């Protein structure tokens, strides 16, 4: 039986701003530009928006700050912040609010000037007191722990990790909006400066500026807009820990719980997924999520990504925009998973456009492999 929320809402507006480096702009200004672009894309006015969902890495009360900056008086608002996966959770929350009749047009948005404001890959959250004595480089050390354990337990190699970065760059080379373009080989990644063993700079996400926004309405209105809607099919979240030291198993993330629930809600089989947008803050993320979402057995993720399997022309399309590793990563990346999925479903992806893009899986990650949220978007054909 189909879940009652499946296909009940759709994204009808999408906007991006300041991708890469946007000197002179604040995080909120970039967010505002992306909202303006989303409104123009949908053919809507700012006054049409009556719900705001926001989380940022630089505002304690994100929805309050957004509402004030945009001059809105929404009927519904939410600032759920579970790290980079917040925006996949917002898809579910916005759908619930729309379906309940609490709003008619929901805005989800994010903006950051992390590169031009600071330019370093650092955690903006509070220190974890039980980790501080060991002097970790947050968040890199936490992900290095997971990578080292995976290498030890399953025979994964640094070369396999590097293949994730190489595939991302190959997709980025097809995307004119990607920040990092040009040749990248496995050897380049391995020879890059070691940051936290076994991760080099080539295994780490970019530090960029950037903003993105999308607008959701109820499905019965979606066909009234100029561009093809991207329908919400399902979503689920799971959260087992906050600090990496409390992670039950460094090789198993809560995606192993959020994934099955989201698949069930969406009524989708793995073989029907055309696009995977996985939160690739580090190369180990992609390997862990492919395993935990069931695309390969646990421990086989490293071997799965070899030989261009997830690169252009490979058997599985993963992070077609270039991902956080080569396209954009302004502190929190989850909104950009949504943006690329919508772009592919609309068939607006240019040289990187997939031949079939009806079902997109988006998987967001927050904290240090902490909050995991899996969501599905689909074309009209999926209804």
ZIURUR-V697253 format. One record per backbone hydrogen bond with DSSP energy under -1.0 kcal/mol. CO is the residue of the C=O (numbers start at 1). NH is the residue of the N-H. E is the energy in kcal/mol with one decimal. If there is no record, write none. Layout:
CO_NH_E, CO_NH_E
This chain:
3_6_-1.4, 5_8_-1.9, 8_219_-2.8, 9_232_-2.4, 10_217_-2.1, 11_230_-1.7, 13_215_-2.0, 15_213_-2.3, 17_211_-1.9, 20_209_-3.2, 22_25_-1.5, 26_30_-2.1, 27_31_-2.2, 28_32_-2.6, 29_33_-2.0, 30_34_-2.0, 31_35_-2.2, 32_36_-2.4, 33_37_-2.1, 34_38_-2.2, 35_39_-2.5, 36_40_-2.3, 37_41_-2.3, 38_42_-1.9, 39_43_-1.3, 39_44_-2.6, 45_48_-1.7, 46_49_-1.6, 50_75_-2.0, 50_76_-1.4, 51_107_-2.8, 52_78_-2.1, 53_109_-1.9, 61_65_-2.2, 62_66_-2.6, 63_67_-2.7, 64_68_-2.3, 65_69_-2.5, 66_70_-2.7, 67_71_-1.3, 67_72_-2.0, 76_52_-1.8, 78_54_-2.1, 83_86_-2.1, 85_89_-1.7, 86_90_-2.1, 87_91_-1.3, 88_92_-1.1, 89_93_-2.5, 90_94_-3.3, 91_95_-1.8, 92_96_-2.3, 93_97_-2.3, 94_98_-2.6, 95_99_-2.7, 96_100_-1.9, 97_102_-2.3, 98_101_-1.4, 105_50_-1.9, 105_51_-1.0, 106_216_-2.7, 107_53_-3.0, 108_214_-2.4, 110_212_-2.0, 112_210_-2.4, 113_117_-2.6, 114_118_-1.9, 114_119_-3.0, 120_122_-1.4, 128_131_-2.3, 128_132_-1.8, 131_134_-2.1, 132_135_-2.0, 136_138_-1.0, 137_141_-2.9, 139_143_-1.4, 140_144_-2.3, 141_145_-2.0, 142_146_-1.5, 143_147_-2.4, 144_148_-2.9, 145_149_-2.3, 146_150_-2.2, 147_151_-2.4, 148_152_-2.4, 149_153_-3.0, 150_154_-2.5, 151_155_-1.4, 157_161_-1.8, 158_162_-2.5, 159_163_-1.7, 161_165_-1.1, 162_166_-2.3, 163_167_-2.2, 164_168_-2.1, 165_169_-2.1, 166_170_-2.0, 167_171_-1.9, 168_172_-2.5, 169_173_-2.1, 171_174_-1.8, 172_175_-2.0, 175_178_-1.8, 185_189_-1.8, 186_190_-2.3, 187_191_-2.2, 193_201_-2.1, 196_199_-3.2, 199_195_-2.4, 199_196_-2.0, 200_203_-1.6, 201_204_-1.1, 203_283_-1.7, 209_20_-1.7, 210_112_-1.8, 211_17_-2.0, 212_110_-2.0, 213_15_-2.5, 214_108_-2.6, 215_12_-2.8, 215_13_-1.1, 216_106_-2.5, 217_10_-2.2, 218_221_-1.8, 221_224_-2.1, 222_225_-1.4, 230_11_-2.9, 231_378_-2.2, 232_7_-2.9, 234_376_-2.7, 236_374_-2.8, 238_372_-2.7, 243_246_-1.8, 244_247_-1.5, 249_252_-1.9, 253_256_-1.9, 254_257_-1.7, 254_258_-2.4, 255_259_-2.5, 257_261_-1.3, 258_262_-2.3, 259_263_-2.9, 260_264_-2.2, 261_265_-2.2, 262_266_-2.5, 263_267_-1.4, 263_268_-1.6, 269_272_-2.0, 270_273_-1.6, 275_361_-3.0, 276_319_-2.8, 277_363_-3.0, 278_280_-1.3, 281_205_-2.0, 282_285_-1.3, 283_287_-1.2, 284_288_-2.6, 285_289_-2.9, 286_290_-2.2, 287_291_-1.7, 288_292_-3.0, 289_293_-2.2, 290_295_-2.3, 291_294_-1.5, 297_300_-2.3, 300_304_-2.4, 301_305_-1.6, 306_309_-1.2, 308_311_-1.0, 309_316_-2.2, 311_314_-2.6, 317_276_-2.5, 319_322_-1.8, 322_326_-1.6, 323_327_-2.8, 323_328_-1.3, 324_206_-2.7, 326_180_-2.5, 327_179_-2.1, 329_208_-1.6, 329_331_-1.1, 330_332_-1.3, 333_336_-1.6, 334_338_-1.3, 335_339_-2.0, 336_340_-1.8, 337_341_-1.9, 338_342_-2.5, 339_343_-2.2, 340_344_-2.5, 341_345_-2.6, 342_346_-2.4, 343_348_-2.7, 344_347_-1.1, 349_352_-1.6, 350_353_-1.9, 358_379_-2.0, 359_274_-2.1, 359_275_-1.5, 360_377_-2.1, 361_277_-3.3, 362_375_-3.0, 363_279_-1.7, 364_373_-2.1, 366_370_-1.9, 371_366_-2.5, 372_238_-2.5, 373_364_-3.1, 374_236_-2.4, 375_362_-3.2, 376_233_-2.6, 376_234_-1.1, 377_360_-2.9, 378_231_-3.0, 379_382_-1.5, 380_383_-1.7
